[in-house]
């Protein structure tokens, strides 16, 4: 998992209100501009919210996070994404201002700890993340600090009022029978050797050496603990059960092609090189209400939380002095 994915996942729901499956080297999502377009100066401030600036840097960073480095050729789709990102940043500024009013403060050690946790969980170094986005550590720290303050505001003021009656859970279960089907799942372990633009060949040679040791009968879990650069290495590479689509596509394809006990050849994903061992498999099955009600309740709660955050933000917007600049391209 890259830092980008972790950050994106941690931005609460949709485009998130808090801090940050995408390539480590994400690129601008916009198709190459014509020369006359490229020469136009881009404003450093895209909007003001009650006098506070919404910066181009924050906009570009979040746009890259949301698009996951995808180049978007469809102008209508790109325009819609741009507008959503801009709206998010405006509401984000309002939420942060509200956190300041409530004297919510995030200390430097808290922010540094969060950044460290993100890096420890990630297959991408913080330095690589900063370089690939063209941002400074100071910017990321500023972004995280505000995000953490907003998250605390949401947890204090918005989330506590969200409840999900069991009646609603039952109604959703009865209305959509497909949600009661548990898809096929595979349990697998893996060994990951990370690779970047400057060390891909060295990483490949290392993973080849590990694969050769496995062919000679070496213990998979032992090699994972010794060599894997994924946090799962501490558990012998165990990733527990997962469904199709939860992992990077090449990884899922390889894992689901294996029988329990089988070991894959080397698999390349955006995170690096993997060797995968399937350890268990569960076929698709139908679950009863009691088996799934907690998951359905969680889904409904998340949906209601998102709606509550949206409503809260909308109320703030209605009272705010918001001034937009012309260009977000």
C-alpha positions in Angstrom: 0.0 0.0 0.0 1.5 3.4 -1.0 1.4 6.5 1.1 -0.9 7.9 -1.5 -3.4 5.2 -1.0 -3.2 5.5 2.8 -3.7 9.2 2.7 -6.6 8.9 0.3 -8.3 6.3 2.4 -7.9 8.3 5.5 -9.6 11.4 3.9 -13.0 10.6 5.5 -15.5 9.3 2.9 -15.9 10.5 -0.7 -13.2 13.2 -1.1 -12.6 13.1 2.7 -12.5 15.8 5.2 -9.4 14.4 7.0 -5.8 13.7 6.0 -4.2 11.3 3.4 -5.0 2.3 -5.5 -2.6 4.3 -7.1 0.8 4.4 -8.7 3.7 5.6 -6.5 4.7 7.8 -9.4 1.4 9.5 -10.0 1.3 12.0 -12.8 -0.8 15.0 -13.6 -4.3 13.8 -14.5 -4.6 16.3 -17.3 -3.7 15.5 -20.9 -0.8 17.5 -22.3 -1.9 21.0 -23.0 -1.4 23.0 -26.2 1.5 25.4 -26.1 -0.7 28.5 -25.8 -2.5 27.0 -22.9 0.6 25.9 -21.1 2.0 29.4 -21.1 -0.9 30.9 -19.2 0.0 31.8 -15.6 -1.7 29.7 -13.0 -3.0 31.6 -9.9 -1.5 30.6 -6.6 -4.8 31.2 -4.9 -7.9 29.6 -6.4 -10.5 30.9 -3.9 -10.9 32.7 -0.6 -13.2 31.4 2.2 -14.1 34.1 4.6 -10.8 35.7 3.6 -8.7 32.5 4.0 -7.0 31.3 0.8 -7.5 28.0 -0.9 -4.1 27.4 -2.5 -3.2 26.0 -5.9 -0.8 23.6 -4.2 -3.5 22.0 -2.1 -5.8 21.8 -5.1 -3.1 20.1 -7.3 -2.2 17.7 -4.5 -5.7 16.6 -3.8 -6.6 16.3 -7.5 -3.6 13.9 -7.9 -4.7 11.9 -4.9 -8.3 11.6 -6.1 -7.5 10.8 -9.7 -4.7 8.4 -8.6 -2.5 9.6 -11.4 -5.0 8.7 -14.1 -4.8 10.8 -17.3 -8.3 12.0 -17.9 -9.1 12.7 -21.6 -12.9 13.3 -21.2 -13.3 17.1 -20.6 -16.7 16.7 -19.0 -15.5 14.1 -16.6 -12.4 16.1 -15.7 -14.4 19.2 -15.2 -16.8 17.4 -12.8 -13.8 16.0 -10.8 -12.2 19.5 -10.7 -15.4 21.0 -9.4 -15.8 18.3 -6.7 -12.2 18.8 -5.6 -12.6 22.6 -5.4 -15.9 22.2 -3.5 -14.2 19.8 -1.1 -11.3 22.3 -0.4 -13.8 25.1 0.3 -15.7 23.0 2.8 -12.5 21.7 4.2 -11.4 25.3 4.9 -14.8 26.0 6.6 -14.4 22.9 8.7 -10.9 23.8 9.8 -12.1 27.3 10.7 -14.8 25.7 12.8 -12.2 23.6 14.5 -10.2 26.7 15.4 -13.3 28.3 16.9 -13.7 25.3 19.1 -10.1 25.5 20.2 -9.2 22.1 18.7 -5.4 22.0 18.4 -3.0 19.4 17.0 0.5 19.4 18.4 3.6 19.0 16.3 4.4 15.6 17.9 0.9 14.3 17.0 1.4 15.3 13.3 4.8 13.9 13.2 3.6 10.6 14.7 0.8 10.4 12.1 3.2 11.0 9.2 5.5 8.3 10.7 2.6 5.9 11.0 1.7 6.5 7.4 5.3 5.9 6.2 5.6 2.7 8.3 2.4 1.3 6.8 3.4 2.1 3.3 5.4 0.5 0.6 6.5 3.9 -0.6 9.0 6.0 1.3 8.0 9.5 2.4 10.8 10.9 0.4 9.6 9.2 -2.8 6.0 10.4 -2.1 7.2 14.0 -1.7 9.3 13.9 -4.9 6.7 12.3 -7.0 4.1 15.0 -6.0 6.5 17.9 -6.1 5.6 18.9 -2.6 7.6 19.7 0.5 7.5 18.0 3.9 6.3 21.3 5.3 3.3 21.3 3.0 2.4 17.7 3.9 2.8 18.5 7.6 0.5 21.5 7.2 -2.0 19.4 5.3 -2.0 16.6 7.9 -2.3 19.0 10.8 -5.4 20.6 9.3 -6.8 17.2 8.4 -6.4 15.9 11.9 -8.1 18.9 13.4 -11.0 18.5 11.0 -11.2 14.8 11.8 -11.4 15.6 15.5 -14.1 18.2 14.9 -16.1 15.6 13.0 -15.7 13.0 15.7 -16.8 15.5 18.4 -19.6 17.4 16.7 -21.1 15.3 13.9 -20.5 11.6 14.3 -22.0 11.2 17.8 -25.4 12.2 16.4 -25.5 9.4 13.8 -27.5 6.3 14.7 -28.7 3.3 12.6 -31.8 1.5 13.9 -31.9 -2.2 13.3 -35.1 -1.8 11.4 -33.3 0.1 8.7 -30.6 -2.6 8.5 -33.2 -5.2 8.0 -35.0 -3.2 5.3 -31.8 -2.8 3.4 -31.0 -6.5 3.7 -34.4 -7.5 2.4 -34.4 -5.0 -0.4 -31.0 -6.0 -1.8 -30.6 -9.8 -1.6 -27.2 -9.6 -3.4 -25.6 -8.1 -0.4 -26.1 -11.4 1.5 -23.8 -13.2 -0.9 -20.2 -13.5 0.4 -17.9 -13.6 -2.7 -15.1 -16.2 -3.1 -12.1 -15.4 -0.9 -8.5 -16.5 -0.9 -6.1 -16.4 2.0 -2.5 -15.8 0.9 0.9 -14.8 2.2 3.4 -12.8 0.2 7.0 -11.6 0.1 7.4 -8.1 -1.2 10.5 -6.4 -2.5 9.8 -2.8 -3.2 11.1 -1.2 -6.4 11.4 2.3 -7.6 12.7 3.9 -10.8 16.3 3.7 -9.6 16.4 0.3 -8.1 14.1 -1.9 -10.1 16.8 -4.2 -11.4 18.3 -4.7 -8.0 14.9 -5.5 -6.5 14.2 -8.0 -9.3 17.5 -9.8 -8.7 16.7 -10.0 -5.0 13.2 -11.4 -5.5 14.7 -13.9 -8.0 17.1 -15.1 -5.4 14.3 -15.6 -2.9 12.2 -17.5 -5.5 15.2 -19.8 -6.0 15.4 -20.5 -2.3 11.7 -21.4 -2.3 12.2 -23.8 -5.2 14.9 -25.5 -3.1 12.4 -26.0 -0.2 13.0 -23.0 2.0 10.3 -22.0 4.5 8.0 -19.3 3.0 7.1 -17.7 6.3 10.7 -17.6 7.4 11.8 -15.9 4.2 8.9 -13.4 4.5 10.0 -12.5 8.0 13.6 -12.1 6.8 13.1 -10.3 3.5 9.6 -8.9 2.9 9.3 -5.1 2.9 5.6 -5.3 3.7 4.3 -5.0 7.3 2.8 -8.4 6.8 6.3 -9.8 6.8 6.2 -9.8 10.6 3.4 -12.3 10.4 5.2 -14.5 7.9 3.6 -12.6 5.0 0.1 -13.5 5.9 -2.6 -11.2 4.4 -5.6 -13.1 5.8 -8.6 -13.5 3.5 -9.4 -11.1 0.6 -11.7 -10.9 -2.3 -11.1 -10.1 -6.0 -10.5 -6.4 -6.3 -9.2 -5.8 -2.8 -5.6 -6.1 -4.0 -3.8 -4.8 -7.1 -5.1 -6.5 -10.2 -2.0 -8.5 -11.1 -1.7 -9.6 -7.4 -5.4 -10.8 -7.3 -5.1 -12.5 -10.6 -2.1 -14.5 -9.4 -3.5 -15.3 -6.0 -6.9 -16.5 -7.2 -5.2 -18.8 -9.8 -3.3 -20.7 -7.1 -4.5 -23.7 -5.1 -3.8 -23.8 -1.4 -0.2 -24.6 -0.9 0.9 -23.4 -4.3 3.5 -20.6 -4.8 3.4 -18.1 -7.6 6.1 -17.0 -9.9 7.3 -13.4 -9.5 4.4 -10.9 -9.8 5.0 -7.2 -10.6 2.7 -4.5 -9.2 3.1 -0.8 -8.7 4.4 -1.6 -5.2 7.3 -3.8 -6.4 7.9 -7.5 -6.9 5.9 -10.2 -5.0 5.9 -13.9 -4.5 2.5 -15.2 -3.4 1.6 -18.4 -1.5 -2.1 -19.4 -1.3 -2.9 -20.9 2.0 -6.7 -21.3 2.1 -9.8 -20.7 -0.1 -13.5 -20.1 0.7 -16.1 -20.4 -2.0 -18.9 -17.8 -2.5 -21.8 -18.4 0.0 -25.1 -16.9 1.1 -25.1 -15.3 4.6 -28.1 -15.0 6.9 -29.2 -11.7 8.4 -27.4 -12.3 11.7 -24.2 -13.0 9.9 -24.2 -9.8 7.9 -26.1 -7.3 10.0 -23.0 -5.7 11.5 -21.5 -5.1 8.1 -24.8 -3.7 6.7 -25.1 -1.5 9.8 -21.6 -0.3 9.3 -22.3 0.6 5.7 -25.5 2.5 6.6 -23.6 4.3 9.4 -20.9 5.3 7.0 -23.5 6.6 4.6 -25.3 8.6 7.2 -22.0 10.0 8.5 -21.1 11.2 5.1 -24.6 12.8 4.7 -24.3 14.4 8.1 -20.8 15.8 7.2 -22.2 17.1 3.9 -25.2 18.8 5.6 -22.9 20.3 8.2 -20.6 21.7 5.5 -23.5 23.0 3.5 -24.8 25.0 6.5 -21.3 26.5 6.9 -21.2 27.4 3.2 -24.6 29.2 3.3 -23.2 31.6 5.9 -19.7 32.0 4.3 -18.2 34.6 2.0 -16.8 32.4 -0.7 -15.0 34.0 -3.7 -13.8 31.8 -6.6 -11.1 32.6 -9.1 -11.7 31.9 -12.8 -9.3 29.0 -13.4 -8.6 25.6 -11.8 -6.9 24.1 -14.8 
